[in-house]
Amino acid sequence: MRKFAWLCVIASTLVVTGCGILGGKPAPLRNTVTPERSTQTSVHVLSLKQRTQLATKPSLYEAVHVVTADDKPVTLNVQDRPLIFFSPALGGQQLFQVLSQAKPAHPPVLIATGFMPNETKAQDVADTQTLLKEYHITWPVYYVFENPFGSLISGVPDTYVWRNGHVWHIPGTLTSAAEWDQALS
């Protein structure tokens, strides 16, 4: 029953965040031909400005409890560095494909979470490290092994930055390295 509940959480997160793309690739644009006209349909992508909002519970991100790869506790503060929550299994490759091209002024801290329930912590760490190496990402990475959905994050990826005395939330992934550079500056 617990595995079923976990899978339901993951599935709903994918739907809510728009990461529920089968095969890891976006659906191709489709042309629709009718006797009256020909139109092209596409998915509307929100810009960085449209996507950025004040965090609803900013104090949560000023003391984020995570662990290192060897399970040592660490407390992170968004005021020190931007925080990006991600899942290696749920869109991590898409995220890092774009992030690997970014050169942010303030490199973020990566927080891996959203792991599959049937894997061990050691496997979760190994999968995360493999993904980071594949995309040559060298930013610090920490882990949240328990379920943070709904209490700490709304989905994956979820980014939090400190700007102008406030914690800003950027849900979902951004489409270009330039947007990531701007978001993390």
C-alpha positions as CSV (number, residue, x, y, z in Angstrom):
1,M,0.0,0.0,0.0
2,R,2.8,2.4,0.8
3,K,4.4,1.8,-2.6
4,F,1.1,2.6,-4.3
5,A,0.8,5.8,-2.3
6,W,4.3,6.8,-3.3
7,L,3.7,6.1,-7.0
8,C,0.5,8.2,-6.8
9,V,2.5,11.1,-5.4
10,I,5.1,10.8,-8.1
11,A,2.4,10.5,-10.9
12,S,0.5,13.6,-9.6
13,T,3.7,15.5,-9.3
14,L,4.5,14.7,-13.0
15,V,1.1,15.9,-14.0
16,V,1.1,19.1,-12.0
17,T,4.7,20.1,-13.0
18,G,4.3,19.1,-16.6
19,C,7.1,16.7,-16.4
20,G,4.9,13.8,-17.3
21,I,6.3,13.4,-20.8
22,L,6.6,9.9,-21.9
23,G,10.1,8.8,-23.1
24,G,11.7,12.0,-21.7
25,K,10.9,13.9,-25.0
26,P,8.3,16.5,-25.6
27,A,5.5,15.6,-27.9
28,P,6.1,16.9,-31.4
29,L,4.0,19.8,-32.8
30,R,1.1,18.6,-34.8
31,N,-0.6,20.2,-37.7
32,T,-4.3,20.1,-37.8
33,V,-5.9,20.3,-41.2
34,T,-9.6,21.2,-41.6
35,P,-11.5,22.2,-44.6
36,E,-11.6,25.8,-43.3
37,R,-7.9,26.3,-42.3
38,S,-4.6,24.7,-41.2
39,T,-3.3,25.5,-37.7
40,Q,-0.3,24.5,-35.6
41,T,-0.8,23.6,-32.0
42,S,1.8,23.8,-29.3
43,V,2.3,23.9,-25.5
44,H,2.4,27.4,-24.0
45,V,5.7,27.8,-22.0
46,L,5.8,30.4,-19.2
47,S,8.7,32.8,-19.2
48,L,11.0,33.2,-16.2
49,K,9.1,36.3,-15.2
50,Q,5.7,34.7,-15.5
51,R,6.9,31.6,-13.5
52,T,8.7,33.4,-10.6
53,Q,6.6,34.1,-7.5
54,L,7.2,34.8,-3.8
55,A,7.6,31.6,-1.8
56,T,4.5,30.9,0.3
57,K,6.6,29.7,3.3
58,P,9.9,31.5,3.0
59,S,11.2,30.4,6.4
60,L,11.3,26.7,5.2
61,Y,14.1,27.6,2.8
62,E,16.2,29.4,5.3
63,A,16.8,26.0,7.2
64,V,16.5,23.1,4.7
65,H,17.6,19.9,6.3
66,V,19.4,17.6,3.9
67,V,22.1,14.9,4.0
68,T,25.3,14.3,2.2
69,A,26.0,11.3,0.0
70,D,27.4,9.5,3.1
71,D,24.3,10.4,5.2
72,K,25.7,13.3,7.3
73,P,23.1,16.0,8.1
74,V,23.5,19.5,6.8
75,T,21.3,22.6,7.0
76,L,21.1,24.8,3.9
77,N,20.0,28.4,3.7
78,V,18.6,29.9,0.5
79,Q,20.3,33.2,1.5
80,D,23.7,31.6,0.9
81,R,23.0,30.0,-2.5
82,P,20.1,29.2,-4.7
83,L,18.5,25.8,-4.1
84,I,17.3,23.5,-6.9
85,F,15.3,20.5,-5.9
86,F,15.4,17.8,-8.6
87,S,14.8,14.1,-9.2
88,P,17.2,12.0,-11.2
89,A,14.4,9.7,-12.2
90,L,11.8,12.4,-13.0
91,G,13.1,14.8,-15.6
92,G,16.7,15.0,-14.3
93,Q,18.2,14.5,-17.7
94,Q,16.2,17.2,-19.3
95,L,17.0,19.6,-16.5
96,F,20.8,18.9,-16.6
97,Q,20.9,19.1,-20.4
98,V,20.0,22.8,-20.1
99,L,21.7,23.5,-16.8
100,S,25.0,22.1,-18.1
101,Q,25.2,25.0,-20.5
102,A,24.4,27.7,-17.8
103,K,27.1,29.8,-16.1
104,P,25.3,31.4,-13.2
105,A,26.8,34.2,-11.2
106,H,25.8,32.3,-8.0
107,P,26.0,28.6,-8.6
108,P,23.2,26.7,-6.9
109,V,23.1,23.9,-4.5
110,L,21.4,20.8,-5.9
111,I,19.1,18.8,-3.8
112,A,18.2,15.3,-5.1
113,T,14.9,13.9,-4.1
114,G,11.9,12.1,-5.6
115,F,13.6,8.7,-5.7
116,M,11.9,5.5,-6.7
117,P,10.6,3.6,-3.7
118,N,12.2,0.3,-4.7
119,E,15.8,1.5,-4.7
120,T,18.3,1.8,-1.8
121,K,19.9,5.1,-0.7
122,A,23.2,3.8,-2.1
123,Q,21.6,3.3,-5.5
124,D,19.9,6.7,-5.4
125,V,23.2,8.4,-4.7
126,A,24.9,6.4,-7.4
127,D,22.2,7.3,-10.0
128,T,22.5,11.0,-9.0
129,Q,26.3,11.0,-9.3
130,T,26.1,9.3,-12.7
131,L,23.7,11.9,-13.9
132,L,25.9,14.7,-12.6
133,K,29.0,13.3,-14.2
134,E,27.2,12.7,-17.5
135,Y,26.4,16.4,-17.8
136,H,29.6,17.6,-16.1
137,I,27.8,19.3,-13.3
138,T,30.1,20.1,-10.4
139,W,27.8,22.1,-8.1
140,P,27.4,20.8,-4.5
141,V,24.6,18.1,-4.3
142,Y,22.7,17.0,-1.2
143,Y,19.8,14.6,-0.7
144,V,16.3,14.5,0.8
145,F,15.3,10.8,0.9
146,E,12.0,11.2,2.6
147,N,9.0,12.5,0.6
148,P,9.2,16.4,0.4
149,F,6.2,16.8,-2.0
150,G,3.6,19.1,-0.6
151,S,5.5,20.0,2.6
152,L,8.8,21.4,1.2
153,I,8.3,21.4,-2.6
154,S,5.5,21.4,-5.1
155,G,7.2,19.3,-7.7
156,V,10.5,18.7,-9.4
157,P,12.4,20.7,-10.4
158,D,11.6,23.4,-7.9
159,T,14.0,26.3,-7.5
160,Y,14.3,28.8,-4.6
161,V,16.4,32.0,-4.7
162,W,17.1,34.9,-2.3
163,R,16.6,38.2,-4.0
164,N,15.8,41.7,-2.6
165,G,15.2,40.4,0.9
166,H,12.7,37.7,-0.2
167,V,12.6,34.0,-1.1
168,W,11.5,33.5,-4.7
169,H,10.1,30.3,-6.0
170,I,10.5,29.1,-9.6
171,P,8.5,25.9,-10.2
172,G,9.4,23.6,-13.1
173,T,12.3,23.7,-15.5
174,L,13.4,26.7,-17.6
175,T,13.9,26.3,-21.3
176,S,17.4,27.9,-21.8
177,A,20.7,28.3,-20.2
178,A,20.2,32.1,-20.4
179,E,17.0,31.8,-18.3
180,W,18.8,29.7,-15.7
181,D,21.7,32.3,-15.6
182,Q,19.1,35.1,-15.0
183,A,17.2,33.1,-12.4
184,L,20.3,32.2,-10.4
185,S,21.9,35.6,-10.5
